[in-house]
Amino acid sequence: MMLVGYARVSTVDQDPGAKLWALEERGCERTFRDKASGRLARRP
């Protein structure tokens, strides 16, 4: 079974590095990143 992780930050000024590191430490083989505010109705 492959573990997949998801790291999201709210602004482009924030760095998801610590979240990505934690996901890799947990054994996630693939990670997805998102830099968008939760209040945005439309995302690309």
mmCIF entry with sequence, helices, sheets and N, C-alpha, C, O atoms, coordinates in Angstrom:
data_MODEL
# 
_entry.id   MODEL 
# 
_entity.id                         1 
_entity.type                       polymer 
_entity.pdbx_number_of_molecules   1 
# 
_entity_poly.entity_id                      1 
_entity_poly.type                           'polypeptide(L)' 
_entity_poly.nstd_linkage                   no 
_entity_poly.nstd_monomer                   no 
_entity_poly.pdbx_seq_one_letter_code       MMLVGYARVSTVDQDPGAKLWALEERGCERTFRDKASGRLARRP 
_entity_poly.pdbx_seq_one_letter_code_can   MMLVGYARVSTVDQDPGAKLWALEERGCERTFRDKASGRLARRP 
_entity_poly.pdbx_strand_id                 A 
# 
loop_
_entity_poly_seq.entity_id 
_entity_poly_seq.num 
_entity_poly_seq.mon_id 
_entity_poly_seq.hetero 
1 1  MET n 
1 2  MET n 
1 3  LEU n 
1 4  VAL n 
1 5  GLY n 
1 6  TYR n 
1 7  ALA n 
1 8  ARG n 
1 9  VAL n 
1 10 SER n 
1 11 THR n 
1 12 VAL n 
1 13 ASP n 
1 14 GLN n 
1 15 ASP n 
1 16 PRO n 
1 17 GLY n 
1 18 ALA n 
1 19 LYS n 
1 20 LEU n 
1 21 TRP n 
1 22 ALA n 
1 23 LEU n 
1 24 GLU n 
1 25 GLU n 
1 26 ARG n 
1 27 GLY n 
1 28 CYS n 
1 29 GLU n 
1 30 ARG n 
1 31 THR n 
1 32 PHE n 
1 33 ARG n 
1 34 ASP n 
1 35 LYS n 
1 36 ALA n 
1 37 SER n 
1 38 GLY n 
1 39 ARG n 
1 40 LEU n 
1 41 ALA n 
1 42 ARG n 
1 43 ARG n 
1 44 PRO n 
# 
_struct_asym.id          A 
_struct_asym.entity_id   1 
# 
_struct_conf.conf_type_id            HELX_P 
_struct_conf.id                      HELX_P1 
_struct_conf.pdbx_PDB_helix_id       AA1 
_struct_conf.beg_label_comp_id       GLY 
_struct_conf.beg_label_asym_id       A 
_struct_conf.beg_label_seq_id        17 
_struct_conf.pdbx_beg_PDB_ins_code   ? 
_struct_conf.end_label_comp_id       GLU 
_struct_conf.end_label_asym_id       A 
_struct_conf.end_label_seq_id        25 
_struct_conf.pdbx_end_PDB_ins_code   ? 
_struct_conf.beg_auth_comp_id        GLY 
_struct_conf.beg_auth_asym_id        A 
_struct_conf.beg_auth_seq_id         17 
_struct_conf.end_auth_comp_id        GLU 
_struct_conf.end_auth_asym_id        A 
_struct_conf.end_auth_seq_id         25 
_struct_conf.pdbx_PDB_helix_class    1 
_struct_conf.details                 ? 
_struct_conf.pdbx_PDB_helix_length   9 
# 
_struct_conf_type.id          HELX_P 
_struct_conf_type.criteria    ? 
_struct_conf_type.reference   ? 
# 
_struct_sheet.id               AA1 
_struct_sheet.type             ? 
_struct_sheet.number_strands   2 
_struct_sheet.details          ? 
# 
_struct_sheet_order.sheet_id     AA1 
_struct_sheet_order.range_id_1   1 
_struct_sheet_order.range_id_2   2 
_struct_sheet_order.offset       ? 
_struct_sheet_order.sense        parallel 
# 
loop_
_struct_sheet_range.sheet_id 
_struct_sheet_range.id 
_struct_sheet_range.beg_label_comp_id 
_struct_sheet_range.beg_label_asym_id 
_struct_sheet_range.beg_label_seq_id 
_struct_sheet_range.pdbx_beg_PDB_ins_code 
_struct_sheet_range.end_label_comp_id 
_struct_sheet_range.end_label_asym_id 
_struct_sheet_range.end_label_seq_id 
_struct_sheet_range.pdbx_end_PDB_ins_code 
_struct_sheet_range.beg_auth_comp_id 
_struct_sheet_range.beg_auth_asym_id 
_struct_sheet_range.beg_auth_seq_id 
_struct_sheet_range.end_auth_comp_id 
_struct_sheet_range.end_auth_asym_id 
_struct_sheet_range.end_auth_seq_id 
AA1 1 VAL A 4  ? VAL A 9  ? VAL A 4  VAL A 9  
AA1 2 ARG A 30 ? LYS A 35 ? ARG A 30 LYS A 35 
# 
loop_
_atom_site.group_PDB 
_atom_site.id 
_atom_site.type_symbol 
_atom_site.label_atom_id 
_atom_site.label_alt_id 
_atom_site.label_comp_id 
_atom_site.label_asym_id 
_atom_site.label_entity_id 
_atom_site.label_seq_id 
_atom_site.pdbx_PDB_ins_code 
_atom_site.Cartn_x 
_atom_site.Cartn_y 
_atom_site.Cartn_z 
_atom_site.occupancy 
_atom_site.B_iso_or_equiv 
_atom_site.pdbx_formal_charge 
_atom_site.auth_seq_id 
_atom_site.auth_comp_id 
_atom_site.auth_asym_id 
_atom_site.auth_atom_id 
_atom_site.pdbx_PDB_model_num 
ATOM 1   N N  . MET A 1 1  ? 0.849   -1.170 0.000   1.00 0.00 ? 1  MET A N  1 
ATOM 2   C CA . MET A 1 1  ? 0.000   0.000  0.000   1.00 0.00 ? 1  MET A CA 1 
ATOM 3   C C  . MET A 1 1  ? 0.897   1.237  0.000   1.00 0.00 ? 1  MET A C  1 
ATOM 4   O O  . MET A 1 1  ? 1.840   1.326  0.787   1.00 0.00 ? 1  MET A O  1 
ATOM 5   N N  . MET A 1 2  ? 0.605   2.176  -0.870  1.00 0.00 ? 2  MET A N  1 
ATOM 6   C CA . MET A 1 2  ? 1.370   3.416  -0.951  1.00 0.00 ? 2  MET A CA 1 
ATOM 7   C C  . MET A 1 2  ? 0.658   4.506  -0.152  1.00 0.00 ? 2  MET A C  1 
ATOM 8   O O  . MET A 1 2  ? -0.545  4.717  -0.305  1.00 0.00 ? 2  MET A O  1 
ATOM 9   N N  . LEU A 1 3  ? 1.422   5.198  0.705   1.00 0.00 ? 3  LEU A N  1 
ATOM 10  C CA . LEU A 1 3  ? 0.873   6.321  1.457   1.00 0.00 ? 3  LEU A CA 1 
ATOM 11  C C  . LEU A 1 3  ? 1.024   7.601  0.651   1.00 0.00 ? 3  LEU A C  1 
ATOM 12  O O  . LEU A 1 3  ? 2.078   7.871  0.076   1.00 0.00 ? 3  LEU A O  1 
ATOM 13  N N  . VAL A 1 4  ? -0.050  8.385  0.620   1.00 0.00 ? 4  VAL A N  1 
ATOM 14  C CA . VAL A 1 4  ? -0.069  9.656  -0.103  1.00 0.00 ? 4  VAL A CA 1 
ATOM 15  C C  . VAL A 1 4  ? -0.358  10.749 0.907   1.00 0.00 ? 4  VAL A C  1 
ATOM 16  O O  . VAL A 1 4  ? -1.242  10.603 1.751   1.00 0.00 ? 4  VAL A O  1 
ATOM 17  N N  . GLY A 1 5  ? 0.397   11.864 0.824   1.00 0.00 ? 5  GLY A N  1 
ATOM 18  C CA . GLY A 1 5  ? 0.221   12.973 1.755   1.00 0.00 ? 5  GLY A CA 1 
ATOM 19  C C  . GLY A 1 5  ? -0.233  14.238 1.051   1.00 0.00 ? 5  GLY A C  1 
ATOM 20  O O  . GLY A 1 5  ? -0.075  14.382 -0.161  1.00 0.00 ? 5  GLY A O  1 
ATOM 21  N N  . TYR A 1 6  ? -0.801  15.155 1.830   1.00 0.00 ? 6  TYR A N  1 
ATOM 22  C CA . TYR A 1 6  ? -1.303  16.427 1.299   1.00 0.00 ? 6  TYR A CA 1 
ATOM 23  C C  . TYR A 1 6  ? -0.899  17.539 2.252   1.00 0.00 ? 6  TYR A C  1 
ATOM 24  O O  . TYR A 1 6  ? -1.256  17.513 3.430   1.00 0.00 ? 6  TYR A O  1 
ATOM 25  N N  . ALA A 1 7  ? -0.156  18.514 1.746   1.00 0.00 ? 7  ALA A N  1 
ATOM 26  C CA . ALA A 1 7  ? 0.274   19.656 2.557   1.00 0.00 ? 7  ALA A CA 1 
ATOM 27  C C  . ALA A 1 7  ? -0.322  20.919 1.962   1.00 0.00 ? 7  ALA A C  1 
ATOM 28  O O  . ALA A 1 7  ? -0.178  21.180 0.767   1.00 0.00 ? 7  ALA A O  1 
ATOM 29  N N  . ARG A 1 8  ? -1.000  21.714 2.811   1.00 0.00 ? 8  ARG A N  1 
ATOM 30  C CA . ARG A 1 8  ? -1.620  22.948 2.332   1.00 0.00 ? 8  ARG A CA 1 
ATOM 31  C C  . ARG A 1 8  ? -1.200  24.104 3.220   1.00 0.00 ? 8  ARG A C  1 
ATOM 32  O O  . ARG A 1 8  ? -1.161  23.992 4.445   1.00 0.00 ? 8  ARG A O  1 
ATOM 33  N N  . VAL A 1 9  ? -0.888  25.213 2.575   1.00 0.00 ? 9  VAL A N  1 
ATOM 34  C CA . VAL A 1 9  ? -0.650  26.464 3.286   1.00 0.00 ? 9  VAL A CA 1 
ATOM 35  C C  . VAL A 1 9  ? -1.620  27.496 2.729   1.00 0.00 ? 9  VAL A C  1 
ATOM 36  O O  . VAL A 1 9  ? -2.080  27.384 1.593   1.00 0.00 ? 9  VAL A O  1 
ATOM 37  N N  . SER A 1 10 ? -1.923  28.502 3.542   1.00 0.00 ? 10 SER A N  1 
ATOM 38  C CA . SER A 1 10 ? -2.959  29.461 3.156   1.00 0.00 ? 10 SER A CA 1 
ATOM 39  C C  . SER A 1 10 ? -2.473  30.587 2.257   1.00 0.00 ? 10 SER A C  1 
ATOM 40  O O  . SER A 1 10 ? -3.248  31.125 1.466   1.00 0.00 ? 10 SER A O  1 
ATOM 41  N N  . THR A 1 11 ? -1.203  30.949 2.367   1.00 0.00 ? 11 THR A N  1 
ATOM 42  C CA . THR A 1 11 ? -0.711  32.059 1.560   1.00 0.00 ? 11 THR A CA 1 
ATOM 43  C C  . THR A 1 11 ? 0.561   31.649 0.831   1.00 0.00 ? 11 THR A C  1 
ATOM 44  O O  . THR A 1 11 ? 1.230   30.691 1.218   1.00 0.00 ? 11 THR A O  1 
ATOM 45  N N  . VAL A 1 12 ? 0.884   32.376 -0.213  1.00 0.00 ? 12 VAL A N  1 
ATOM 46  C CA . VAL A 1 12 ? 2.097   32.072 -0.960  1.00 0.00 ? 12 VAL A CA 1 
ATOM 47  C C  . VAL A 1 12 ? 3.346   32.430 -0.154  1.00 0.00 ? 12 VAL A C  1 
ATOM 48  O O  . VAL A 1 12 ? 4.443   31.990 -0.497  1.00 0.00 ? 12 VAL A O  1 
ATOM 49  N N  . ASP A 1 13 ? 3.198   33.221 0.910   1.00 0.00 ? 13 ASP A N  1 
ATOM 50  C CA . ASP A 1 13 ? 4.324   33.582 1.764   1.00 0.00 ? 13 ASP A CA 1 
ATOM 51  C C  . ASP A 1 13 ? 4.715   32.468 2.725   1.00 0.00 ? 13 ASP A C  1 
ATOM 52  O O  . ASP A 1 13 ? 5.831   32.465 3.244   1.00 0.00 ? 13 ASP A O  1 
ATOM 53  N N  . GLN A 1 14 ? 3.818   31.529 2.967   1.00 0.00 ? 14 GLN A N  1 
ATOM 54  C CA . GLN A 1 14 ? 4.098   30.439 3.897   1.00 0.00 ? 14 GLN A CA 1 
ATOM 55  C C  . GLN A 1 14 ? 4.874   29.331 3.190   1.00 0.00 ? 14 GLN A C  1 
ATOM 56  O O  . GLN A 1 14 ? 4.742   29.131 1.982   1.00 0.00 ? 14 GLN A O  1 
ATOM 57  N N  . ASP A 1 15 ? 5.684   28.617 3.969   1.00 0.00 ? 15 ASP A N  1 
ATOM 58  C CA . ASP A 1 15 ? 6.505   27.532 3.435   1.00 0.00 ? 15 ASP A CA 1 
ATOM 59  C C  . ASP A 1 15 ? 5.975   26.189 3.938   1.00 0.00 ? 15 ASP A C  1 
ATOM 60  O O  . ASP A 1 15 ? 5.889   25.978 5.147   1.00 0.00 ? 15 ASP A O  1 
ATOM 61  N N  . PRO A 1 16 ? 5.618   25.279 3.029   1.00 0.00 ? 16 PRO A N  1 
ATOM 62  C CA . PRO A 1 16 ? 5.099   23.974 3.458   1.00 0.00 ? 16 PRO A CA 1 
ATOM 63  C C  . PRO A 1 16 ? 6.204   22.984 3.819   1.00 0.00 ? 16 PRO A C  1 
ATOM 64  O O  . PRO A 1 16 ? 5.920   21.803 4.023   1.00 0.00 ? 16 PRO A O  1 
ATOM 65  N N  . GLY A 1 17 ? 7.453   23.433 3.902   1.00 0.00 ? 17 GLY A N  1 
ATOM 66  C CA . GLY A 1 17 ? 8.585   22.544 4.133   1.00 0.00 ? 17 GLY A CA 1 
ATOM 67  C C  . GLY A 1 17 ? 8.443   21.639 5.344   1.00 0.00 ? 17 GLY A C  1 
ATOM 68  O O  . GLY A 1 17 ? 8.701   20.440 5.246   1.00 0.00 ? 17 GLY A O  1 
ATOM 69  N N  . ALA A 1 18 ? 8.040   22.182 6.477   1.00 0.00 ? 18 ALA A N  1 
ATOM 70  C CA . ALA A 1 18 ? 7.908   21.370 7.693   1.00 0.00 ? 18 ALA A CA 1 
ATOM 71  C C  . ALA A 1 18 ? 6.816   20.318 7.546   1.00 0.00 ? 18 ALA A C  1 
ATOM 72  O O  . ALA A 1 18 ? 6.954   19.196 8.032   1.00 0.00 ? 18 ALA A O  1 
ATOM 73  N N  . LYS A 1 19 ? 5.737   20.686 6.877   1.00 0.00 ? 19 LYS A N  1 
ATOM 74  C CA . LYS A 1 19 ? 4.647   19.722 6.674   1.00 0.00 ? 19 LYS A CA 1 
ATOM 75  C C  . LYS A 1 19 ? 5.087   18.602 5.736   1.00 0.00 ? 19 LYS A C  1 
ATOM 76  O O  . LYS A 1 19 ? 4.783   17.431 5.966   1.00 0.00 ? 19 LYS A O  1 
ATOM 77  N N  . LEU A 1 20 ? 5.806   18.973 4.678   1.00 0.00 ? 20 LEU A N  1 
ATOM 78  C CA . LEU A 1 20 ? 6.293   17.968 3.736   1.00 0.00 ? 20 LEU A CA 1 
ATOM 79  C C  . LEU A 1 20 ? 7.288   17.033 4.409   1.00 0.00 ? 20 LEU A C  1 
ATOM 80  O O  . LEU A 1 20 ? 7.267   15.824 4.175   1.00 0.00 ? 20 LEU A O  1 
ATOM 81  N N  . TRP A 1 21 ? 8.158   17.590 5.241   1.00 0.00 ? 21 TRP A N  1 
ATOM 82  C CA . TRP A 1 21 ? 9.118   16.776 5.976   1.00 0.00 ? 21 TRP A CA 1 
ATOM 83  C C  . TRP A 1 21 ? 8.391   15.776 6.882   1.00 0.00 ? 21 TRP A C  1 
ATOM 84  O O  . TRP A 1 21 ? 8.760   14.603 6.935   1.00 0.00 ? 21 TRP A O  1 
ATOM 85  N N  . ALA A 1 22 ? 7.369   16.237 7.585   1.00 0.00 ? 22 ALA A N  1 
ATOM 86  C CA . ALA A 1 22 ? 6.621   15.363 8.490   1.00 0.00 ? 22 ALA A CA 1 
ATOM 87  C C  . ALA A 1 22 ? 5.920   14.243 7.714   1.00 0.00 ? 22 ALA A C  1 
ATOM 88  O O  . ALA A 1 22 ? 5.869   13.104 8.179   1.00 0.00 ? 22 ALA A O  1 
ATOM 89  N N  . LEU A 1 23 ? 5.391   14.558 6.554   1.00 0.00 ? 23 LEU A N  1 
ATOM 90  C CA . LEU A 1 23 ? 4.736   13.527 5.738   1.00 0.00 ? 23 LEU A CA 1 
ATOM 91  C C  . LEU A 1 23 ? 5.745   12.484 5.266   1.00 0.00 ? 23 LEU A C  1 
ATOM 92  O O  . LEU A 1 23 ? 5.451   11.289 5.264   1.00 0.00 ? 23 LEU A O  1 
ATOM 93  N N  . GLU A 1 24 ? 6.930   12.935 4.866   1.00 0.00 ? 24 GLU A N  1 
ATOM 94  C CA . GLU A 1 24 ? 7.970   11.999 4.439   1.00 0.00 ? 24 GLU A CA 1 
ATOM 95  C C  . GLU A 1 24 ? 8.425   11.121 5.610   1.00 0.00 ? 24 GLU A C  1 
ATOM 96  O O  . GLU A 1 24 ? 8.681   9.930  5.433   1.00 0.00 ? 24 GLU A O  1 
ATOM 97  N N  . GLU A 1 25 ? 8.525   11.712 6.804   1.00 0.00 ? 25 GLU A N  1 
ATOM 98  C CA . GLU A 1 25 ? 8.904   10.945 7.985   1.00 0.00 ? 25 GLU A CA 1 
ATOM 99  C C  . GLU A 1 25 ? 7.869   9.870  8.317   1.00 0.00 ? 25 GLU A C  1 
ATOM 100 O O  . GLU A 1 25 ? 8.207   8.824  8.870   1.00 0.00 ? 25 GLU A O  1 
ATOM 101 N N  . ARG A 1 26 ? 6.632   10.131 7.983   1.00 0.00 ? 26 ARG A N  1 
ATOM 102 C CA . ARG A 1 26 ? 5.553   9.159  8.216   1.00 0.00 ? 26 ARG A CA 1 
ATOM 103 C C  . ARG A 1 26 ? 5.499   8.079  7.147   1.00 0.00 ? 26 ARG A C  1 
ATOM 104 O O  . ARG A 1 26 ? 4.734   7.120  7.258   1.00 0.00 ? 26 ARG A O  1 
ATOM 105 N N  . GLY A 1 27 ? 6.320   8.241  6.105   1.00 0.00 ? 27 GLY A N  1 
ATOM 106 C CA . GLY A 1 27 ? 6.385   7.204  5.086   1.00 0.00 ? 27 GLY A CA 1 
ATOM 107 C C  . GLY A 1 27 ? 5.608   7.496  3.817   1.00 0.00 ? 27 GLY A C  1 
ATOM 108 O O  . GLY A 1 27 ? 5.408   6.596  3.001   1.00 0.00 ? 27 GLY A O  1 
ATOM 109 N N  . CYS A 1 28 ? 5.167   8.723  3.631   1.00 0.00 ? 28 CYS A N  1 
ATOM 110 C CA . CYS A 1 28 ? 4.444   9.064  2.409   1.00 0.00 ? 28 CYS A CA 1 
ATOM 111 C C  . CYS A 1 28 ? 5.399   8.997  1.220   1.00 0.00 ? 28 CYS A C  1 
ATOM 112 O O  . CYS A 1 28 ? 6.457   9.626  1.220   1.00 0.00 ? 28 CYS A O  1 
ATOM 113 N N  . GLU A 1 29 ? 5.011   8.235  0.223   1.00 0.00 ? 29 GLU A N  1 
ATOM 114 C CA . GLU A 1 29 ? 5.831   8.085  -0.971  1.00 0.00 ? 29 GLU A CA 1 
ATOM 115 C C  . GLU A 1 29 ? 5.529   9.168  -2.004  1.00 0.00 ? 29 GLU A C  1 
ATOM 116 O O  . GLU A 1 29 ? 6.352   9.452  -2.874  1.00 0.00 ? 29 GLU A O  1 
ATOM 117 N N  . ARG A 1 30 ? 4.365   9.759  -1.902  1.00 0.00 ? 30 ARG A N  1 
ATOM 118 C CA . ARG A 1 30 ? 3.968   10.815 -2.825  1.00 0.00 ? 30 ARG A CA 1 
ATOM 119 C C  . ARG A 1 30 ? 3.242   11.896 -2.035  1.00 0.00 ? 30 ARG A C  1 
ATOM 120 O O  . ARG A 1 30 ? 2.407   11.596 -1.182  1.00 0.00 ? 30 ARG A O  1 
ATOM 121 N N  . THR A 1 31 ? 3.564   13.152 -2.321  1.00 0.00 ? 31 THR A N  1 
ATOM 122 C CA . THR A 1 31 ? 2.907   14.254 -1.625  1.00 0.00 ? 31 THR A CA 1 
ATOM 123 C C  . THR A 1 31 ? 2.372   15.260 -2.633  1.00 0.00 ? 31 THR A C  1 
ATOM 124 O O  . THR A 1 31 ? 2.930   15.450 -3.714  1.00 0.00 ? 31 THR A O  1 
ATOM 125 N N  . PHE A 1 32 ? 1.289   15.890 -2.251  1.00 0.00 ? 32 PHE A N  1 
ATOM 126 C CA . PHE A 1 32 ? 0.684   16.949 -3.046  1.00 0.00 ? 32 PHE A CA 1 
ATOM 127 C C  . PHE A 1 32 ? 0.722   18.222 -2.217  1.00 0.00 ? 32 PHE A C  1 
ATOM 128 O O  . PHE A 1 32 ? 0.564   18.179 -0.997  1.00 0.00 ? 32 PHE A O  1 
ATOM 129 N N  . ARG A 1 33 ? 0.934   19.362 -2.883  1.00 0.00 ? 33 ARG A N  1 
ATOM 130 C CA . ARG A 1 33 ? 1.022   20.655 -2.209  1.00 0.00 ? 33 ARG A CA 1 
ATOM 131 C C  . ARG A 1 33 ? -0.030  21.594 -2.756  1.00 0.00 ? 33 ARG A C  1 
ATOM 132 O O  . ARG A 1 33 ? -0.374  21.547 -3.937  1.00 0.00 ? 33 ARG A O  1 
ATOM 133 N N  . ASP A 1 34 ? -0.532  22.440 -1.889  1.00 0.00 ? 34 ASP A N  1 
ATOM 134 C CA . ASP A 1 34 ? -1.538  23.411 -2.294  1.00 0.00 ? 34 ASP A CA 1 
ATOM 135 C C  . ASP A 1 34 ? -1.242  24.723 -1.574  1.00 0.00 ? 34 ASP A C  1 
ATOM 136 O O  . ASP A 1 34 ? -1.098  24.749 -0.351  1.00 0.00 ? 34 ASP A O  1 
ATOM 137 N N  . LYS A 1 35 ? -1.154  25.799 -2.332  1.00 0.00 ? 35 LYS A N  1 
ATOM 138 C CA . LYS A 1 35 ? -0.984  27.135 -1.749  1.00 0.00 ? 35 LYS A CA 1 
ATOM 139 C C  . LYS A 1 35 ? -2.167  27.983 -2.179  1.00 0.00 ? 35 LYS A C  1 
ATOM 140 O O  . LYS A 1 35 ? -2.125  28.656 -3.209  1.00 0.00 ? 35 LYS A O  1 
ATOM 141 N N  . ALA A 1 36 ? -3.215  27.941 -1.381  1.00 0.00 ? 36 ALA A N  1 
ATOM 142 C CA . ALA A 1 36 ? -4.420  28.706 -1.687  1.00 0.00 ? 36 ALA A CA 1 
ATOM 143 C C  . ALA A 1 36 ? -5.208  28.901 -0.409  1.00 0.00 ? 36 ALA A C  1 
ATOM 144 O O  . ALA A 1 36 ? -5.207  28.043 0.474   1.00 0.00 ? 36 ALA A O  1 
ATOM 145 N N  . SER A 1 37 ? -5.868  30.015 -0.321  1.00 0.00 ? 37 SER A N  1 
ATOM 146 C CA . SER A 1 37 ? -6.690  30.305 0.832   1.00 0.00 ? 37 SER A CA 1 
ATOM 147 C C  . SER A 1 37 ? -7.930  29.422 0.829   1.00 0.00 ? 37 SER A C  1 
ATOM 148 O O  . SER A 1 37 ? -8.483  29.120 -0.228  1.00 0.00 ? 37 SER A O  1 
ATOM 149 N N  . GLY A 1 38 ? -8.357  29.016 2.004   1.00 0.00 ? 38 GLY A N  1 
ATOM 150 C CA . GLY A 1 38 ? -9.566  28.209 2.115   1.00 0.00 ? 38 GLY A CA 1 
ATOM 151 C C  . GLY A 1 38 ? -10.821 28.975 1.784   1.00 0.00 ? 38 GLY A C  1 
ATOM 152 O O  . GLY A 1 38 ? -11.868 28.369 1.555   1.00 0.00 ? 38 GLY A O  1 
ATOM 153 N N  . ARG A 1 39 ? -10.748 30.287 1.751   1.00 0.00 ? 39 ARG A N  1 
ATOM 154 C CA . ARG A 1 39 ? -11.947 31.074 1.450   1.00 0.00 ? 39 ARG A CA 1 
ATOM 155 C C  . ARG A 1 39 ? -12.152 31.291 -0.037  1.00 0.00 ? 39 ARG A C  1 
ATOM 156 O O  . ARG A 1 39 ? -13.179 31.833 -0.447  1.00 0.00 ? 39 ARG A O  1 
ATOM 157 N N  . LEU A 1 40 ? -11.183 30.873 -0.858  1.00 0.00 ? 40 LEU A N  1 
ATOM 158 C CA . LEU A 1 40 ? -11.352 30.992 -2.291  1.00 0.00 ? 40 LEU A CA 1 
ATOM 159 C C  . LEU A 1 40 ? -12.382 29.971 -2.780  1.00 0.00 ? 40 LEU A C  1 
ATOM 160 O O  . LEU A 1 40 ? -12.298 28.784 -2.464  1.00 0.00 ? 40 LEU A O  1 
ATOM 161 N N  . ALA A 1 41 ? -13.324 30.441 -3.533  1.00 0.00 ? 41 ALA A N  1 
ATOM 162 C CA . ALA A 1 41 ? -14.365 29.531 -4.031  1.00 0.00 ? 41 ALA A CA 1 
ATOM 163 C C  . ALA A 1 41 ? -13.856 28.708 -5.215  1.00 0.00 ? 41 ALA A C  1 
ATOM 164 O O  . ALA A 1 41 ? -14.279 27.569 -5.413  1.00 0.00 ? 41 ALA A O  1 
ATOM 165 N N  . ARG A 1 42 ? -12.955 29.285 -5.995  1.00 0.00 ? 42 ARG A N  1 
ATOM 166 C CA . ARG A 1 42 ? -12.477 28.581 -7.187  1.00 0.00 ? 42 ARG A CA 1 
ATOM 167 C C  . ARG A 1 42 ? -10.964 28.377 -7.093  1.00 0.00 ? 42 ARG A C  1 
ATOM 168 O O  . ARG A 1 42 ? -10.211 29.309 -6.809  1.00 0.00 ? 42 ARG A O  1 
ATOM 169 N N  . ARG A 1 43 ? -10.551 27.167 -7.332  1.00 0.00 ? 43 ARG A N  1 
ATOM 170 C CA . ARG A 1 43 ? -9.128  26.837 -7.352  1.00 0.00 ? 43 ARG A CA 1 
ATOM 171 C C  . ARG A 1 43 ? -8.781  26.259 -8.707  1.00 0.00 ? 43 ARG A C  1 
ATOM 172 O O  . ARG A 1 43 ? -9.621  25.632 -9.354  1.00 0.00 ? 43 ARG A O  1 
ATOM 173 N N  . PRO A 1 44 ? -7.543  26.466 -9.141  1.00 0.00 ? 44 PRO A N  1 
ATOM 174 C CA . PRO A 1 44 ? -7.146  25.888 -10.432 1.00 0.00 ? 44 PRO A CA 1 
ATOM 175 C C  . PRO A 1 44 ? -7.082  24.378 -10.380 1.00 0.00 ? 44 PRO A C  1 
ATOM 176 O O  . PRO A 1 44 ? -6.764  23.739 -11.383 1.00 0.00 ? 44 PRO A O  1 
# 
